[in-house]
Amino acid sequence: MGNEDMAQRILRGFVDDMPRQLALLAQAVDNRDAAAHSIKGAAANVGGTEIQEIAGKLERTGTAGDLAAAAAALPELAASFDRARPAMEKFCTGDT
């Protein structure tokens, strides 16, 4: 829009902030991988096969850097847990 100084400041802000943003994104992916790995193991320990499989998929997509697929797997993981939770809670209260 003809204001070169403003354009330079905006561009400089982007260039200066991008390394921090990339580091935050990498940390989020790493944290998601670690959480997915942890959930996968815990689900395996309690017989939550479907939860384990979805957490494994989430772990793989996160490791591959496929954030869209990882984000898509999160609701699937939550829904799987929601389906299994009543039976797990029933077992925990001794109502088998």
Backbone torsions as a table, in degrees:
resi	resn	phi	psi	omega
1	MET	NA	22.9	175.0
2	GLY	85.2	0.7	-179.9
3	ASN	-108.3	87.4	-175.5
4	GLU	-64.8	-37.0	179.2
5	ASP	-61.1	-45.1	-179.8
6	MET	-65.7	-42.0	178.7
7	ALA	-60.4	-40.8	178.8
8	GLN	-65.3	-41.4	178.8
9	ARG	-64.0	-42.5	179.4
10	ILE	-64.7	-45.0	179.3
11	LEU	-64.9	-40.8	179.1
12	ARG	-63.1	-41.6	177.4
13	GLY	-60.7	-41.4	178.0
14	PHE	-63.9	-49.5	-178.4
15	VAL	-61.6	-41.4	-179.4
16	ASP	-70.2	-33.4	-175.4
17	ASP	-88.2	-21.7	-174.5
18	MET	-59.3	-42.6	177.7
19	PRO	-58.2	-38.8	178.3
20	ARG	-66.7	-42.5	179.2
21	GLN	-63.6	-40.9	178.1
22	LEU	-64.8	-39.6	177.7
23	ALA	-64.5	-40.8	177.6
24	LEU	-63.7	-40.4	178.9
25	LEU	-65.2	-44.4	177.9
26	ALA	-61.6	-39.6	178.4
27	GLN	-64.7	-41.0	178.9
28	ALA	-62.9	-42.1	177.9
29	VAL	-64.5	-45.1	178.8
30	ASP	-61.2	-43.6	179.8
31	ASN	-64.8	-39.9	178.5
32	ARG	-64.4	-41.6	178.0
33	ASP	-60.4	-45.9	-178.1
34	ALA	-64.6	-42.9	179.5
35	ALA	-65.6	-42.7	179.4
36	ALA	-63.6	-40.9	178.8
37	HIS	-63.1	-42.9	179.3
38	SER	-63.3	-45.1	178.5
39	ILE	-63.5	-41.7	-179.8
40	LYS	-58.6	-46.2	180.0
41	GLY	-66.5	-43.8	-179.6
42	ALA	-64.6	-41.3	179.0
43	ALA	-63.8	-38.8	177.4
44	ALA	-62.1	-38.0	-179.0
45	ASN	-66.8	-27.2	-177.2
46	VAL	-108.4	8.9	177.9
47	GLY	79.7	18.9	178.4
48	GLY	-85.4	72.1	-173.1
49	THR	-58.0	-48.1	-178.6
50	GLU	-64.1	-43.2	178.1
51	ILE	-60.3	-44.5	179.2
52	GLN	-59.0	-45.1	-179.1
53	GLU	-63.7	-44.1	-178.9
54	ILE	-68.6	-40.3	177.0
55	ALA	-62.6	-37.3	175.8
56	GLY	-63.1	-40.7	177.0
57	LYS	-63.8	-42.8	178.6
58	LEU	-62.0	-42.7	178.7
59	GLU	-61.9	-45.4	-179.1
60	ARG	-64.9	-43.2	-178.5
61	THR	-68.4	-36.3	176.8
62	GLY	-65.3	-43.8	179.2
63	THR	-62.5	-37.1	179.6
64	ALA	-76.1	-10.1	-179.6
65	GLY	81.9	13.5	179.7
66	ASP	-86.9	82.0	-175.0
67	LEU	-65.3	-32.5	179.3
68	ALA	-65.5	-44.2	178.9
69	ALA	-68.5	-38.0	177.8
70	ALA	-63.8	-44.0	178.8
71	ALA	-63.4	-37.0	179.4
72	ALA	-68.5	-29.5	-178.6
73	ALA	-76.6	-22.7	-178.0
74	LEU	-60.3	-50.0	177.9
75	PRO	-63.5	-33.7	177.9
76	GLU	-63.7	-41.4	178.1
77	LEU	-65.2	-44.8	179.1
78	ALA	-63.0	-41.0	179.6
79	ALA	-65.7	-38.8	178.2
80	SER	-63.3	-43.7	177.8
81	PHE	-63.4	-42.7	179.1
82	ASP	-59.3	-35.7	178.5
83	ARG	-71.1	-37.9	-176.6
84	ALA	-82.6	-25.5	-172.8
85	ARG	-56.2	-46.9	-178.7
86	PRO	-57.0	-43.6	179.3
87	ALA	-65.9	-38.6	178.9
88	MET	-65.9	-44.0	179.4
89	GLU	-65.8	-37.6	178.3
90	LYS	-61.6	-43.7	178.4
91	PHE	-62.6	-41.4	-178.3
92	CYS	-64.4	-28.8	179.8
93	THR	-89.1	-1.8	178.2
94	GLY	84.3	11.0	179.8
95	ASP	-90.4	61.7	-177.5
96	THR	-92.7	NA	NA
